[in-house]
Amino acid sequence: MNTLVPLEYYTSTYFNILLVMVVFTFFRSTSTSINSAKNLGSVKSIGGFLLLFVVSYMGLRPISFRFGDMIIYNQSYENYLYGMPFIPASDIIFEYFMYNCAQVMTASMFFLFCTLLYVLPLWAACKKWFAAYNYYAFLALVASFSFWAFGTNGIRNGIATSIFLYAISRDKIVFKVIFILIAIGFHKSVVIPTAALVLTYFYANPKKYFYGWLACIPLSLVSGGFWEGLFAGFMADDRVSYLTGTNEQGEFSSTGFRW
């Protein structure tokens, strides 16, 4: 568990370190050709450091209410640690995962394991899609504002969506299906992007999908509460409060459907 960084500065420290890396990458790209052997060799090393930093910093964070639902996950995990029998849940794979981890590891190790399951599939997908330039894609992902919240607050949702992205990066349909089913088993909200993915096999019109995405913006502005209730009902879950629940305001500038 990382106790070197004060808890109240833990999240901001992460983003400040990522800011330094983004600025460094930007200025470096203006002085070195992105295709040069020198650049490709160095970004491979920098990418390895970035992966190690994200996994260790996020995975070894203190167990605290400051990370939203983390404290609720911890309560459920401790129930299993103290001998509570397995209770089947709607997200059955995640529940089995939590129960079996509780038999062999502490809560701190469990959250580190969760971080590995969250980060490594994204890293592998970037390697697949961007090859030698995967560092730039991975940096864009881990520097996004939603990345930290999904890894520390909506934990199993983050794992599920990461596995989903890994699934669609696979070439063979059988592996796509297997990993998508695993992702749904971690969090059933992945049924929504799965349905969208299936739709693309029957109707492939990027322009229409783009217009649909644009329409979501005014819809969320006009009736954000309706969509919050709809998706929260679809994902009915005592441990998932990042849509409608009260988040730690020190970690999020604002909360709700669009944020």
N, C-alpha and C positions, 0 to 999 in steps of 0.2 A: 504494500500500500504506500502510495506517494504522500509523504508528510512534509516534503521540502517546500512545497508551494502552499501558502495560506489558502484555506478553503474559499474565502471570499474573493480571491483573485484567480482561482483555478481555471475557470472558463475563459476569462479575459486573457490570461497568460497564453492559453492555447492559441487563441485567435491572433494575438500579437506575434507569436513565434511564426505562425503561418503567414502573417503579413510580411514579415522579414523575408521569408522564403519566396513569396510571390514577387516582391520587389527585387530581390536578388536575381531571380529567374528572368524577370523582365529586362533588367539592365544587362545581364549576361547575354541574352538573346540579341541585343542590339550590337554587340561587339564580336560575337562568334556565330558563324553560320550554323544553322540548326542541323544541316546535313553532314557537317564535317565529322570525321572520325574522332577528333578530339572532343567535340561536344557530346557525341553519342556515348563515348566512354565515360565521361564525367557525369552525365545525367543518370547513367545506370547506377553509379555509386551514390549520387545524391538521392535517387529514388529509393535505394535500399535504406539509407538513413531515414528518409521520410516515413517509410513503412514501419521501421523499428520505433521511431518516435511516436507515431500515432497510436500504435498498438500498446506501447508501454505507458504512455501518458494517459490515454483514455482507459485502458484496462486496469491500471493500478490506482485509479482515482479513489479517494476515500468514500466509504458508504455514508451518504448524507442525503437529507431532504432537499439540499440545494440542487440535486440532480433529478428532481421531479419524482417520477414513478420508481426510481431506483430503490428508494426506501421501502416501497410496497412490495417490490419483487424480493427484497431482502427478507421481509417478514414471512412471505410465502416459503422462501428457501429455508429459513430457520425452522419453520414448522416441520419440514421434511428432515432437517438435521436432528431434530429432537424426537424423531420417531413417528411422526404422523404418517398413516398409510397413504398409498397412492390414491389420488382422487382424479378420475377421468374428467377431462375438460374438453371444450370445443376445439381448442388448439392442441390436439392430442400429442403431436410429436414434441412440441415444446415442453409440455407437462412431463412426458417421459424423460426428456432431456434433463429437466430440472431435478426430477426425483432421483435419477441415476447419478447425477453429479453430486447430489447431497450425500450419497453413500460413500463417496471417496474423496471429497475435497471441501475446503472451507468456502465461505461465501465470497471472500476476496478472490480466490482462485476461480470461482464460478463466473464472476463478472469479467475476469481476464479472459476466460474461455469464450464468453459471449462476445467480447470485443474481437477476438480472433475470427469467430464465425461471421462477424459483421464486416470486418475490414478485408480479410483475405479473399473472399469471393469478388469484391470490387477490384482489388488489385489484379486478380487473375483475369477478370473480364477486360480490364484495361490492357493487360499484356496481350490478350487475344486480339482485340480490336485495333490497337495502336502500335503493336510490335515494338520496335526500338524507341518509339516516341511515347511510350506508355507513361513516363514520368509526368508529362504535361497534363495528360488526362486525369491521372490519379491526384495530382496536386489540385486541379480544378474541383474534383469531388470532395476531397478532405477539407478544402478551404471554404466550401459553401456553408452558409449559415445553418442549413437543415441537417448537415452531416453530424454535427456534434449532438444536436438534440435527439436525433434518431438513435444514436449510440449510447446516450446516457439516460434518456427519459423514456422514449418509446422503444425499449430495448428489443423485444421480440419482433416488433414491426420492422425495425431496422434490419435485423437478421433475415427476416423473411424476404424483404425487398432486395437485399444484397444477393441472396441465393437465387431470387428470380432473375436478376440481371446476369448472374453467372449462367443460369440456365439458357437464356436467350443468346448468350455468346457461344454456346456449343453448336457444332455443325450438324451432328446427328440428331434426328428427331427423338429417338428413344431416350437420349440423355436430357434433352429439353424437357420431355414429359416427366422423367424421374425427378429431376431437380425442382420442377415447378410443383409437383405433388408434395415434395418435402417442404418447399416454401409455404404452401397452403397449410401444411400441418403445423408450421410454426406460428402463422397468423393468417386467419381466413380472409383478411382484407385483400390478400394477394389475388383472390378470385376476380377482383375488379380489373387489374391489369391483364390477368390471364384471359378474361373474356375479350378485352381489347385486342390482345395478341391473336386470339383465334379468329376474330373478325377480320384482321388484316389478311388472313389466308383466303378469304372469300371476297373481300372488297378492298382493293388497294388504291386509294386516292389520297395522297398526302395533303393536297390542297384542302379537301373537305375536312380532314382530321385537324388541320391547322385552324380552320375557321371554328371548328367545334371547341378547340382549346381556347381560342380567343373569347368565345362566348362565355366560357367559365368565369372570366374576370368580372364582367358586369353582374352575372348571376350571383357571384359570391359577395359583391358589394351590396346588392339589393336584398338578397335573402340568405345571407351567410348563416344565420341561426338555423334556418330550415335544413340546410345541407349538413351542418354540424350534427343536428339531431338524427338525420337520416343515416349518416355513416356511423355515428356512435351506436345507433340501434342495430345496424347491420353487424357491427363488431362487438356487440354487447359483451363487456369484459370488465370485471371488477378492478383489474390492474391497469386498464388503459384509460387514462384521464387527460391525455394530451390534446384532445379535441375540445372537450367541454369542461374539463375539471379546472381546478385552480393550480396553476403552475407557480413555481418559485419565481417571483417577479425579478429577482436579482439576476436570473439567468436569461430571461426573455424580455425584449423590449416591449412586445405586445403578443397577445395570444388570440387564437381563434381559427376559423376555417382556412383563411388565406395565409396564416402565419405558422 
